[in-house]
Amino acid sequence: MPYFNVEDVDISPDEFLEKCSKKDLDETFNQLTENYGYGLDEGENEDDIRSEGHRIFIKNLLALKAAWYSIGKEDVQIIEVLAKKHGAL
């Protein structure tokens, strides 16, 4: 993990993460998942999640799916454009 001076103890999460290597980020994610219950939702397969960013992306998609009836027409059109751009019907 990155080294911080005593004066740096009061840092933002962004500052911490910016100083981490990929290995450090993976270790941090694993510790959050294993020790603090942060991680996969029910029904998610851990092997399918490639990174914390990927997990957040999937959560966002699930939130959109759950909010289908309350999403406005313009937002639906944006989603459709994005989906078509990436191979959807």
C-alpha positions as CSV (number, residue, x, y, z in Angstrom):
1,M,0.0,0.0,0.0
2,P,1.1,3.6,-0.5
3,Y,3.1,5.3,2.2
4,F,1.6,8.4,3.8
5,N,3.2,10.9,6.2
6,V,1.5,11.6,9.5
7,E,0.3,15.0,8.1
8,D,-1.4,13.1,5.2
9,V,-3.6,11.0,7.5
10,D,-6.6,13.3,6.8
11,I,-6.8,12.6,3.1
12,S,-9.8,12.1,0.8
13,P,-10.6,8.6,-0.6
14,D,-9.7,10.0,-4.1
15,E,-6.2,11.0,-2.9
16,F,-5.7,7.6,-1.4
17,L,-6.8,5.7,-4.5
18,E,-4.8,7.9,-6.8
19,K,-1.6,6.9,-5.0
20,C,-2.5,3.2,-5.2
21,S,-1.1,0.8,-7.8
22,K,-3.4,-1.7,-9.5
23,K,-2.2,-4.3,-7.0
24,D,-3.0,-2.0,-4.1
25,L,-6.5,-1.3,-5.5
26,D,-7.2,-5.1,-5.9
27,E,-6.0,-5.7,-2.4
28,T,-8.2,-2.8,-1.1
29,F,-11.2,-4.2,-3.0
30,N,-10.6,-7.7,-1.6
31,Q,-10.4,-6.4,2.0
32,L,-13.6,-4.3,1.6
33,T,-15.4,-7.4,0.2
34,E,-14.1,-9.9,2.7
35,N,-13.8,-7.9,5.9
36,Y,-16.5,-5.2,5.6
37,G,-19.3,-7.0,3.7
38,Y,-18.9,-4.6,0.8
39,G,-19.2,-6.2,-2.6
40,L,-21.5,-8.4,-4.5
41,D,-25.2,-8.2,-4.4
42,E,-27.4,-11.3,-4.2
43,G,-27.3,-13.2,-7.5
44,E,-24.0,-11.7,-8.7
45,N,-21.3,-14.2,-9.6
46,E,-17.9,-13.0,-8.2
47,D,-16.1,-14.6,-11.3
48,D,-18.1,-12.2,-13.6
49,I,-17.0,-9.0,-11.8
50,R,-13.6,-7.8,-13.1
51,S,-13.2,-4.7,-11.0
52,E,-14.9,-2.3,-8.6
53,G,-15.8,-0.1,-11.5
54,H,-17.4,-3.0,-13.3
55,R,-19.4,-3.9,-10.2
56,I,-20.6,-0.3,-9.9
57,F,-21.6,-0.3,-13.6
58,I,-23.6,-3.5,-13.1
59,K,-25.3,-2.0,-10.0
60,N,-26.2,1.1,-12.1
61,L,-27.7,-1.0,-14.8
62,L,-29.8,-2.9,-12.3
63,A,-31.0,0.4,-10.8
64,L,-32.1,1.5,-14.3
65,K,-33.8,-1.8,-14.8
66,A,-35.7,-1.4,-11.5
67,A,-36.7,2.2,-12.3
68,W,-38.0,1.4,-15.8
69,Y,-41.5,2.8,-15.2
70,S,-40.3,6.1,-13.8
71,I,-37.6,6.8,-16.4
72,G,-38.6,9.6,-18.8
73,K,-38.9,9.3,-22.6
74,E,-35.7,11.3,-23.2
75,D,-33.7,9.1,-20.8
76,V,-35.0,6.0,-22.4
77,Q,-33.9,7.3,-25.8
78,I,-30.4,7.9,-24.4
79,I,-30.3,4.4,-23.1
80,E,-31.4,3.0,-26.4
81,V,-28.8,5.0,-28.3
82,L,-26.0,3.7,-26.0
83,A,-27.3,0.1,-26.2
84,K,-27.5,0.2,-30.0
85,K,-24.0,1.7,-30.2
86,H,-22.8,-1.5,-28.4
87,G,-24.7,-4.1,-30.3
88,A,-28.2,-4.2,-28.9
89,L,-31.3,-4.5,-31.2
